[in-house]
Structure formats: structure tokens, C-alpha cells
């Protein structure tokens, strides 16, 4: 790896920023310098496509326009607004971090890396993004897009799947970053990686192609180097939407820690291939009548896949320990993850309320 000389560095910055300012996508969080709003957008954009985030961001800011609004909100209301966006720990950590700003920093988001990094859920990337975009501080904001772009520009061949490799890219960004306009520089790298320097690069459209070592050596599709993840575990699950004779539905709240924490779900048990009524009785503690098939689908997390078979059933029993019955209106209002929402949507089609 070799960085540019000073003249080429300046030319690279100018070409990147000029292109970004002329061609950047029209996104709602780019119309504000409010550090809280930018923080929200950066958290939502983690592991999520821009097109998906836009309506969630707009609804979230409308509901919680200030730090105080989010800090004082019920977690259930925050999760409900996050429903369908996934990775729900992001929402809980965001609210926790905002509460810290309100109580410990007099409702002013810190404008330096040391303090902002102390906030719950704020990692190196989010810290750098908020500092550079909202405050104009020349700080690195290295995500997957940035590593892909710079690995090609500078022919960096270290494995980006190894955590320590990120340090290399952070140091490179701090060397290259435009001190006058760090916001446009960082967002330019992100935008380039998202729209042109993609996994299958569109090099003929690239504004910094002349500076790209990998392009000149014909190696752009070899980079970045990224070792493969371990094989993902698949868990077969039964999800049963159980309704009582009063037309109420049985749900439980997941634990406050771990996967989909505090979200609500129908009885959800591992499918061992046995009799479903017996599985439900043994694992949920309730007897159900005949089953109606609803939907089969897979739901993929970062580390495992749920292979879900969804059914609907009726019971005349009381709610077992850990569960509650809810009216259809109450079910609608509960924060539910995507798999539960899919089951619920199918159940609603099968029942006249």
C-alpha cells in the first residue's frame, strides 16, 4: 500500500468532493446538520438499505423530533416505531445513549471522539460520522463501503473481515481526509461505495478512477479481500397463532436481553418433527385444537436462520405462565419483529374480527 503524494492527494479530494456535491442522492438526513437527527440516521443505516430506512427515519423524527422526546419515550413505543427495521438492539442502545446525553451532557451531543464514544451504542464509525457530518470535525468514519473503495484505490490487500484491519483504513482516512470539508469527504467515500464502487464496480462511471491502483492493474474485482464467514446455523421453528373463545390472541414478551429483546411473539417453539399439539402442550403449557396452516418462510439473522412453519389454532384454556391474551387491536399495537408480523398478517386473513 502506498499513499499519494501531496499533489495527488489534493486532486483526489477535489475529484471526490466535486462529484459528491453534484451527484449525491437526495436523502432526508442530508438536509439537516442536527447531530441528533444524523445520529438517528446513522444508527438506522447500519445493516439496512437506504431505501428501507427513509420512511422509518421520517416517521421516527416526526414522533421523536428532539433528544428529550426520545429520552422520555416508553421503550415499547420506540420498538413499535422500529418494527420491521430489524436489529432491535440498535433502537434500545440509541435511546439509552440519548438518555445519557440528556442527563450527563445537558442535552448536547459531545463534539469530540472521546466523549461521544462513551455513549451507549456509539462505535467508531457512528462517532466519526456524526462528528464529521454534523460538527465538521475531520474524523474517520470507516464502514464496509469505505473499506471497499480504499482497498481498491490504494490496493490494500489485508482481510477486511479481521477486526484489526479496520485500523489500517482509519489511519488512511485520517491522512486523506479534507480538513475543510470532512463531511463531504466522508460522505463522498460512502456514496461512492454505495453507488459506483460496489461489489461489482462500475469503473467507467467512477470520478476517481484515475487514482485507482486496482483499476489500473485490472484487479478491482479481487478487492477487498474478505474471508468467508462460518456456516450459518438453521433452526426449524413452529410459530402458532393461538386464539381463545373470546377472540383474543396469545403472545409472550421475549427476554430483555438477547435476540429480539422485549419484542412480542406468538408461541414459538423448536420443531423436532413430532406431533405439533404435543410439542405446544409440552413447551407452552396449553392444549390447542386442530391446526390451520398459515405460512412457511425463512428469516435470516446475521448469525442464524429461522426456518419457520406458521399455524393458527384455537384453545379454550387460560393463558399459561409467561403469556397473555390480547385483543386484535392490542396485538396491532404491540412491537413485533418481522417473523411475527408475517404470521399475524396471515392469521388476520383467516379470521373475521
ABEGO torsion letter per residue (X at the ends): XBBBBAAAAAAAAAAAAAAAAAABBBBAAAABABAAAAAAAAAAABGBBAAAAAAAAAAAAAABABAAAAAABBAAAAAAAABGAEGAAAAAAAAAAAAAAAAAAGGBBBABAAAAAABBGBBAAAAAAAAAAAAGBBBBBBBAAAAAAAAAAAGBABBAABAAAAAAAAAAAAAABBAABAAAAAAAAAAAAAAABBABBBAAABAAAAABAAAAAGAAAAOBBBBBBBBBBBBBBBBBBBBBAAGBBBBBBBBABEBGBGBBBBBBBBBAGBBAAAAAAAAAGBBBBBBBBABBBBBBBAABBBBBBBBBBBBABBBBBGBBBBBAAAAAABBBBAAAAAAAAAAAAABBX
